[in-house]
């Protein structure tokens, strides 16, 4: 198997907080040497509204979740928070993850410290405030 060298992800300077976002891509991925489970995850890429990097391109962050839908799963909670009507107690019910592309909500960002630098990390996805 051949593997191409890829550019590292850019580091963005973002404060901890909640940012409006739109989901732009959903992918399956495998994490090597996972702390829990078999490493299969769903990777969600989101563009943060109004945030641009040093290259004047939109800030795109990603987050991962286990590919499980249940009342207690992180992915299930995010789907519900984004306003999708899915019964997470109906065993066998399916949800097309591609339906999340274009969904808007809020990304909760916290910075991790790695290599003596702050790296913003999406720790939660919540629904956008209801219009009054």
ABEGO torsion letter per residue (X at the ends): XBBBBBBBBBBBBBBBEBBBBBBABBBBBBBBGBABEAGBBBBBBBBBBGBBBAAGBBBBBBBBBBBBBBAABAAAAAAAAAGBBBBAABBGBBBBAAAABGBBBBBBBBBBBBGGBBBBBBABBBBBBBBX
